[in-house]
Structures are given as C-alpha cells and as structure tokens.
C-alpha cells in the first residue's frame, strides 16, 4: 500500500491525511465524552470505549506521521 500511496499526487495525500486527522479527532472527542461519568449510561461498555479511544489516537498519530513524511519529502526536493 505504501508504493500505491507514493504514486498519488502529494496534494491528494495531504488531503487524505488531513481527512483522517480530522475524522479521528472528532471520533476521539466523541469516545472520550462517552467515558465521562456525567455523560455515560449504565450500559456504556468502558472497555469498548477504551479500545475506540486507543484506535482513534493511533489514527491521529498515523495521519500526523503521513503529513510529516509528505512535508519532509517536499522540503528535500
């Protein structure tokens, strides 16, 4: 998949990374809100929420890394 990604125009890669970053940040906010005592319901599965928070944080880190990689390559060319 990395070879395919390198064939895309850089602007498209940036847009894709920014979309992932934005959607993951919204999801992270939503999942964290579910875990708050005042927002959570008795049926809230905290273990599932925790897994979702970890996944969102991973996606944010992944998108940020993609942006750094793209920017670094642009600056080196």
C-alpha positions in Angstrom: 0.0 0.0 0.0 2.9 2.4 0.6 4.0 2.1 -3.1 0.5 2.9 -4.2 0.4 5.9 -1.9 3.6 7.2 -3.4 2.1 7.3 -6.8 -0.7 9.7 -5.7 -0.2 13.4 -6.2 1.2 15.0 -3.0 -1.8 17.3 -2.7 -4.2 14.3 -2.6 -2.0 12.6 0.0 -2.2 15.7 2.1 -6.0 15.9 1.8 -6.3 12.2 2.7 -4.1 12.7 5.8 -6.0 15.8 6.9 -9.3 14.0 6.5 -8.1 11.1 8.6 -6.7 13.5 11.2 -10.0 15.5 11.3 -12.3 12.5 11.4 -10.2 10.7 14.0 -10.1 13.8 16.2 -13.9 14.1 16.1 -14.2 10.4 16.9 -11.7 10.7 19.8 -13.8 13.6 21.3 -17.0 11.6 21.0 -15.5 8.4 22.5 -13.9 10.3 25.4 -17.2 12.0 26.1 -18.9 8.6 26.4 -16.4 7.7 29.1 -17.2 10.7 31.3 -19.2 9.8 34.4 -21.9 12.5 33.7 -22.2 11.5 30.0 -22.0 7.7 30.2 -25.0 5.5 30.7 -25.2 2.3 32.8 -24.9 0.3 29.6 -21.7 2.0 28.5 -19.0 -0.6 27.8 -15.9 1.2 29.1 -13.6 -1.5 27.8 -15.0 -1.0 24.3 -14.8 2.8 24.6 -11.2 2.5 25.8 -10.4 0.4 22.7 -12.0 3.0 20.5 -10.0 5.8 22.1 -6.8 3.9 21.6 -7.8 3.3 17.9 -8.6 7.0 17.4 -5.3 8.0 19.0 -3.5 5.6 16.7 -5.2 7.0 13.6 -4.3 10.6 14.7 -0.7 9.6 15.1 -0.7 7.8 11.7 -2.2 10.8 9.9 0.3 13.1 11.6 3.2 10.9 10.6 1.9 10.9 7.0 1.8 14.7 7.0 5.3 14.9 8.4 6.6 12.4 5.8 5.0 14.3 2.9 6.2 17.7 4.2 9.8 16.4 4.7 9.9 14.9 1.2 8.6 18.2 -0.3 11.2 20.2 1.6 14.0 17.8 0.5 13.1 18.0 -3.2 
